[in-house]
Amino acid sequence: MTENTKQPKDVTITKAKGRPMLTWVGKKPLARVRAYPAQPIERFDATSGQPAALHAADWSDWPQDLPQGGLLYHGDNKDVLAHLLANGFRGKVKLIYIDPPFDSGADYVRKVQLRGAKGTVKIDGEDYTLGEQVQYSDIWANDNYLQFMYERLLMLRELLSEDGALYLHCDWNKAHHLRCVIEEVFGQDGFKNEIVWQRVAARSDSVTYNHVHDVIMFCTKGADFVWNQLHHKFNEEYLEVKYARTDATGRRYRLDNITSPNPRPKMMYEWMGHAPPEKGWRYERATMQRLHDEGRIWYPDSKQKRPQLIRYLDESDGVPLRSIWTDINPVNSQADERSEYPTQKPVTLLERLIETSTNPGDLVLDGFIGSGTTAVAAQRLGRRWIGCDINKGAIQTTAKRIQELMRAQAATATAPQQVDLVEGGNTPQRPSQLGFATYRVNDYDLHIQHNEAVELACQHLGVARTRTDAFFDGTQGGRLVKIVPFNHPLTPLDLEAVRDELKTRPSEERDVMVVCLGWQLDARAWVDAYNRNRPVNKLHVVELRTDRKLGGIIKHEPLAVQASARREGDQLVVEVQDVVSPTIMQRLNLEQGVFRAQITDWRAVVDCILIDPAYNGQVFHVALVDVPERKQDLVAGRYELPAPPAGSTVAVKIIDMLGEELVVTLPV
């Protein structure tokens, strides 16, 4: 039985037993969850299929039907976590970091611009950019946010090893609620620390005390957990006061007490003419002699003063990490690691957490991978990693960053001491893997990003968006509107979700418009049975391609690509001659109300190009990646690589600036 034909199965989840127990509207335990199969989509190997000698991790406990490397999952993280539990990862994850939505009430967007000089396109002689694209909406109705986090924390606990740790990144808005949920799931003893990370010095949008920090909650599953003590560097003020002295060689040092803090009768001896202190010396006579011979004891001019121990600055690790971090800067507009993804966190922040709570080869999981910072930090530090996100843009951003990092690591793998130079790292580590695979769980895929599709549907149907409702997308003509993700036809599961949501709103009497692209036969029967003899909350399904009144309005046109592939001796030459993005053109026209947008160079709309010279029709094996280094740079368009066997199919994946992809297959 192949991976794609495996049937879903239920995964049991242990009940939370901790205290205190927070109560909210709609709270319900998560006793079991349905686990869906995952479909392999893409694989990348930076070592051309010869990675074994470069890998340092122990893969003996790895599921046999998964490739030994990083795992990147596209889908709802609840589905992904269930899939991981059902496929051998229960109790295997050493560190979990999550940076979930903060319930901030805001839309998070990334700025999108075309490639080329200033990222512009000429419209009627004027410069114009694509503006912003919604990546996700952090807007929740009632207590849905707490239920959302509760369910995921229960599942994450199941994946965590007994000596593992979980870090939850949030802000002041929900930190108090989330701490209660964490203590219910992990128990009071499981909560270890609240780390305060100062992100900025000041904010201009605050009307009270400035909120300049985030909170990172640290909890563990068991009492015996991994802990590698890290240190802060001494600040200059401290150094000037404490390490003001230098010896003849210029080494800075400070003086430390050499007397015992507690009474020690056996340490009451005279030393170098100095009477013993009231409680005795700190060290026995033999140790004192050794320190004296090494020149590590400072003697005062007066016998009335005590000798002191010399501690050199270059032998000190610094100050053990404290719970307030002010030494890590956020990712600003000038940062080299900036990926234009909203809420991106700095690599140094994740490196500190990973170094503290894992050892090389351990497994790290991020359930909200976002821009991929956790995977980048884990990869740099020689840890294995798994990441997932429901946002396709997050998967694409992470994949590009990891591909670039792995290629650089592969180039320096024969000299591990140089790995620390990659992406500005500071700890040389042999990578645990130099390849990764991308999977889709529960067939979650979009030709265009869901938020983009919702905006288009709402414009055409006259839907007024409801930003304060986490479930329904808006209203139209006195009806609630639910837009089903366009990656699949309407199913009874989608309809049951609408019904269950309405049950939580007993006073809601409006009918519901369900918008979809295609629907299964059993979904039609479900709607008919549901609506029969129902005076309120009737369901009205609008299938955007065939509905008599509203159908035929949205017609998503995919990318149009002209490309060719040919053999020239032992080389394969792939050329992309033209790329047209109807979605980008439509956005340009809708934004400005003009219909004469012209893009003179097709490369302006292309974010990156990937090539698989021997495509098997199922999994895209990345052999070549063209990701321009700077925003103003363009893809090459012409590529040469070793020719595949005769009769192979070349696949070219084009990703435009809005994240839409198309795979073109070419026979050679």
N, C-alpha and C positions, 0 to 999 in steps of 0.2 A: 504493500500500500504506500503510495507516495505521500509526501508532506502535504500536498494540496488537497488530497482526498481524505485525510484523517478527519474523523468526526469530533465535534466539540465535546468536552467532558467537564464534569463539575470538580472544583477544587475546594477542599474544606479549609476554613479559616478559624483559628482558635479564638474563643471569646475573650474579650478584654476583662481583666479582673482587678485592675488597679483602682486607686482612689486619688483625688476626688473624681466624681462622675458628673460631668457637665450635661445639662439637659437643654434640648432645643426642639423646636417644632419639626416634626417629621423624623426624629432620631430613630434609627433602627439598626440592629446589629447586622453584621455581615458574616453569616454562618458558612455560606458557600457561594462560589462565584463560577460562572461558566468560562472555561478556557478554550479559546479558539486556536486553530492551527495558524502557523505563520508561513507566508510565501516569500522565498528568497527573491530579491529584486536585483541586487547589485553586489559585486565583490571587487575588492581592490587589494592588490598585493604589490608592495614596493620592492620586492626582492626577486621578481620574475620567477616565482615558484620555487626558490631555494632558500627558505627562511630558517631551516632547522638550526643551523649553527649559530644563528644570531639571537635566538630566543633563550631567555634565562628562566622563564616561569615553569612551574610544574603543572602540566596539563592532565595528570593522571585522573583527576576527579571531574574532568570536563565531560559534558554529555557527548556521547559518541556520534550522534547524528548532526552535530554542529561543528562548523569549522573552528580551528584553534586560532582565535584572533578576536579583535574587538567586535562587538555586536551593536548595531544601530537599528532601532525599531521605530517604524512609523505607525502610529495608531494611538488610540486613547490609552493612557497609561494604566487604567484599570484592566483593560484587556491584555496589555503587555505583561503586567505583573502576574496576572492569572496564568498566562502562557508560560512565564518563567517558572512559576511554582509547579506547573504540570510537567515541566520538562527538565527536571533535575537540579534546579537552583535553590531549592528550599534549604535554608541554613548555610548557604555557601558564600554569601556576600559579606565582605569584611567591613566595608564602609559604604554608607548611603548618604548622599548629599541631595537635598531637594530645595529648589528655589521656586516654590509654587506661586500662583497668583496671590496677591496680598489683600484681596477684597478692597481695592483702592477706589473702585467706582470709575475707573478710567479705561480708555482704549489705548493700547500700546501699539505704536506704529513704527515702521522703519522708513527712512527717507529713501525714495527710489529715484534714480536718475539714469538716463541713458549714458552709455559709454561714449568716450570721445572728449575733445576739448571742452571743459566745463560741464560735461554731461548734458549737453543741450541738443535740441532739434529745432530747426528753423520753421516757424509758422508765420507766414505773411511777413517774412523778414525780421521777426523778433525771436529772441531766445526763449525757450520754454523747457521746463523739466517735468518729470512725471509726478512729482509731489510726494505724497505719503501713501503707504499701504498698511492697513490694519493687520497686525500679526495675531493678536488675540485681544478679547475684551475681558477685562477684570471687573465684571459687573454681575452681581448675584442677587437673587430674590430671597428675601426672608433669611432663613437659616440654611439654605442650600450649600453655602460655602463650608459650614462646619461639617455637614454630612459628607460632602465631597472629600474633605481632608481626613475625616474619621475613617472612612472606608479604605483610603489609600495607606494610611498609617498602619492599620490592621494588617494589610497585605505586606507592607514593607517589613514589619516585624517578623513575619513568617520567613522572609528571604534572608534576614540578617543572621549571621553566625553568632554563636553563644558569646564569643569574645569580640564581637563587632560593635560598631558605633553608628549612630545616625545623627546627622546635622541638618536642622531645619532652618532655612534662611527666611526671615520675615521682617516686618517693620513694626512700629509702635501700634498700628491700627488694630491688629488682631493677635498680637503677641500674648496677651493675657489669656485669651480664649484657647489659643493653640497650646499653651503650656498645660492647661487643664486637660486637653485632649491627649497630649503626650503622656502625662502622668497616669491617665486612665488606661492607655494602651500599654505603656512600658512599666508602670508602677512608679511610686515616688522615689524608690531607690534607683530607678533607672535614669532619672533626670540628674545630670551631673553639673552642668554649667549653663549660664546665659552669657554669651559673648557679645559685647557691644562693639560694633565696627563703625568708627566715624568715617562716613563717606565723603562729606564736604565740610568746609569750614563754616559756611553760612548759606542761607537760602533767602531769596528775595520775595518769595510768595507766602511767607508765614505771617500770620496776624497775631500769634502769641509767641511762646518760646520756639526758637527754630528747631525743627526736626532735622538733625544733621547726621543721624545714625541709623543703622539697621541692627537687628538682633539675630544672632545665630544660636539656636538652642541645641545643646549637646546632650545626647542621652545614649545609654548603652543597654544591651540586652541582658548581659550577665555581670556579675560582680568582678570577674577576672577578665579584663578587656585589654586590648593592645594599647600601649601608651609609650610613645617615644618623646621624651621631654625635649622641647625646642626652647629657644631663648630669644628675647628681644635684644637688640644692640643697645649699648649704653648711649644715652643722649649726651650732647656736647657739654651741657651744663653739669651733668653728673661727673663726666670725665675731668672737667676742669677742677672740680672740688675734690673728688676722691682720688684721682690718679694724677695729681699735680707734680709728683716727684719723678725724677729720671735717674738712672744709674749712669756709670761712666760710659756705657755703650749706647746710651740714649733710650733704653727700654723704660717705658712708663710703668710705675707701680704704685700701690697703696700699702699702707700699714694696717695690719689686722691684729686683734687681741690674741695673745699667746697664753693667757691665764685661763684656768678652768672655770666654767660657769657654776659648777657644783663642787661641794667639798670632796677632795680626793687625798686622803692621808698619805698614800704611797707616792704622791707627786710633790711632797713637801721637802724639796732639796734645794741647796744653794746652787746657783748657776752663774758662772763667770763673775763672781763677786756680788751677784744680786741675790738678796734674800728671797725665799719663796713667798709667793702671794698668799693672801689670807686663806684661799681655798685650794692653793696648789697650782702647779703648772698644767697646761692642757695636755702636754705630751710627756711620755716617760723619758728618762735620761738618754737612752740610746737614740731615740728619734731626735731629741734636741741636739745631740752631737752631730747626727747626720745633716740636719738643717744648718747647723753652724758651719760644718765643713763645706756645704754647698753655697755658703754665702747668702742664705735665705733668712737670716735673723738680723734685724736692725738694732744696734745698741745705742742708747742715749749717752750723752756726755756725762750726765749725773747718775750716780748709783741710786738716787732716790726715785728715778723713773724706771719703768719696766721696759725690758726688751720687747720688740714686736716682730711679727712675722711679715716678711716681704711677699706680696702677691702681685705678680706681673700681669699687666693688661692683656698681653698676647697669649696668656694661658687661660684666660677667662672666657667662658661661652657667652657671657652676658647675663641678663636678668631672665629667670624662668618666665615663660609666657604667662601673662596675666589676662584677666577677662575683659580688659578694655584695650582695643587695638586702634591706634591712631597713626600707624606707620605704613599703611597700605592705601595707596591712592586709587580712586575709581578709574574706570576706562573713560578718558576724555577724548575730545575730537582729534587730538594730535597723537594718540597712542598707536604704536605699531600694530598692536593686537586688535584694534577696533574692527568690528565686522559689520557695523551699521545695524546690529540687532538690538532692539530695545531690551533694557534690563540686563545687558551683558555685564558679567562680573570679571574682575581682574584675575589672571592666572595665578599671581602670587598669593591671593587669598585662598584659592583651592589647593595650591601646593602646600600651604601651611597645614590645612586640615588633613590632607592625605598623608603627609609625612608624619604627623602626630599619631594618627590612628591606624596606619597600615604599615606593612613591610613590603619590600619589592616582591612582585609576583602575586600579591593579594588582589582580590576582585573588588572593584569600585562600581557602584551603580548610581546613576542620576536619572530620576523619574521625570524630570522636566528639563531636558538637556539644553533647550534654548539655543544659544550661540555655540555650544559645544565646549565651553571652558573646562568643565570637569573632565571630559574625555582628553582634552589637550594636556591638562595637568597630570592626569594619570599616565598618559602615554609618555610624557617627559620623565616621569619618575619611575618608570619600569613596572607599573601596575597594569593588571588586566582591567578592562572596563566594559560596561554595558550602558547604553543611553537610549532614551526613548522620548518621543514628543508627538503630539497630535498635529502639530503645525508642520506642514511640508516645508515651509521656508526654513524652519529650524533644522530639519534633517539635511537639507541642501547646504546650509551654512556650516553645520558640523562636519559634513562629509568633505567639503572643500578644505577646511582647516586641518583636518586629520590627514588627508591625502598629502598636503604640502609638508606637514611635520614628518610623516613617515618616510617620504622620499628623502628629506634631509637627513633623517636618522639612518636610513639605509646607506646613504652615501658616506657616512662617517662611522658605520658599524664596525669596521675593522680597527677603529681607534676609539674605543669607548670613552676615553678621557676627553674626547672632543664633543660628545653628545650634549654637554652642558652649554655649548654655544648655540644650539638650535633654539630659536624663538626666545632667546634671552634667558634660558634656564640657568640655574646656579648650582644644581646638584647632578653630577654625572651619574647616569644610570643606564645599564644595558636595557633596551626595550624588551618588554615581555612579548610583544607582537609587532610585526611590521605589515600587517594586513587587517582588513575588517570586512564584515558583510552587513548589508542592509536588508532588512526584512519588513514586510507589511503584515500586520496582524488584523484579523477580522476583515480582510479585503478592504482596508481603509486606504483609498487612493483617490486623488483628485487630479483631473487634467488641469484645472485652475484652482487656486487656493480657495478654500471654502468661504472665507470672508469676502473675497473678491466676487464670488458667485452670488452670495447673499445680497451684496450691494446692487448688482445688476438686476437680480430678480425683483428686489424692492422698487427699484426705479421703474421697471416696466409694468409692475402690477399695481403701482400706486400705494405701496405699503408704507405706513408711518412707523419708523423704527421706534422700539421701546427699549431704551438703553438701561432701564432699571430692572428688566425682567431677564433672568438668567436662562429661562427655558424658551419662551415664545419670542419670536423675532420682531413682532410689531402687531399692528392692527390694520384692518382694511374693511371699510363699510360696516363698522360695528361688530366685526368678527376678529377673534384672535388669529394670528398667523404663525404657523410653524413651518419652517423651511427645512426639509429633510436633506442631509448632505447628498450632493449630486453624484457621489461616487458609486451609489448603488440604487436599484429600484426600490420603491416603497415596499416594505415588508410588514407582516403582523407585529414584529418586534418594535418597529418604529411607532406603530399605532398604539401598541400597549403602553409605550412610554408616554404618549399624549394622554391616554386614559388615566394612567397612574398619576400624572401631574395634576390633572383635573380633580382627582380624588383628594388631593391636598388642599384644594381651593373650593370648599363646599358652597361658598356664596357666589361663585362664578357661574353666570347663566349664559354667557355669550357662546355662540357657535364658534367652530374652529375651521379655518382654511388651512389645509395641509398641502404644501407645495412640494412637488417632487419631479424627478426625471425618470419616468417609467414606473410601473408597479406590477408586482406579482399577482397571479390569479387569486391566490389565497388571500391577498390583501383586499381585493375587491369584495370577496365574500365576507371578510371580517368587518369591513365598513358597513355593508348592508345589514349584517346582524346587529351591529352596534347601534345603528341609527333607527332600527325598527322600534316604533312606539316610544321614541325618546323626545320629550318636549323641549329640552335644553341641551346645550353642548353637542349638537349634531356636528358631524365631521363632513366637510366639503373638500374633496380632493381635486387639486388643479395639477394636471400633468402638463408640463410646460410645452410639450411638443404636439399633443393631440387634443387637448381640451377645446371644446367647440367655441367657447367664448374667449378664453384667455390663452389658449395654446398657440403654438407657432410664433410666439413673441420672442422668447429667448432661443437663440440658435448659436451655441458656442462654436466658433470656428477655431480649430486647432492651429498650431503653428504650421506654416507652409515652408518647406525646405527644398532647395535644389542642391543636390550633392552628387558626387561621383567618386568611384574607386577603381583603380587600375593597377596592374603590375608593371613595374619597370625593373627587369632583372630580378634580383632577390629582394627588392623593396616594394612595399605597398604605398601607393600615393593616394591620399584621400583629399578631396577638395570640396569645400562648401562654397557654392556660387551665390546663393541668395537665401535669406531668411525673412519671412514676413510674419509679424505677430498681430493678428486681427485684434487680440485683446488690448494690446498697447495702443493700437490705432484708435480703437473705440474709446479707450480711456482719454486719450488726447482730445478727441472730438467732443466727448461728453463734458470734460472739464472746462473747456473754453467755448463750447458751442460753435466751433468752427469745423469745417469739413474739408480743409485743404492741407492737413498735416502731411508733410513730406519728409521722409527720412532718406537722405541721399546715400548713406553707407549702411548696409544691412547689419554690419558688425556692431553698430551702436545699440541694437536691441538685444544683443547676445551677452549673457553673463559668463557662460563657460561652455566648452565643447569637450565631450568625452568620447573615446573610441574603443570599441571591442572588435579586434580584427577577426575573431573566430566565434561569432555569436551563436549560441546553441538554441536560441529562441525562447529561453526562459530566464536565465540569470545573466545579467550584464557584467562581464568581467572587464574591469577598467584596465586598459593597457596604456592609454595616453590621456592626459588631462591638460587642457589649455585653459588656465584661469589667469587672466591678466593681473599683474601685480598691483597696478594702480587703477583708480577709477577712470582715469582719462585714457588708459591704454585699451587697445582693441585685440580681439582674438586674431590669430594668424590666418585661419581659413584654409591653409594648405599644410598638409602633414605627411611626413615620411616615417615609416616604421617597418620592421622586418615583415616580409610577406608571409601570410598564413598558408597552410596546405591548400592544394588545388581543390576547388569546389566549396571553399569556406564562404560564409556570409559575414560581411563587415557591417557592424552596427554603429551608427553615429548618434549620440544623444546630445540634443541642443537644449539648453536651459536659458530662457529669456530673463530680462531684468525684473519681471514680476513673479518669477519662479515657475512659470509654465514650462513643461518639458515635452519633447517629442523624440522618439527613437526612429531613425530612418535606417532601413536595412538595404544593403547593396551587395549583389553577387560579384565575386571576383574569380 
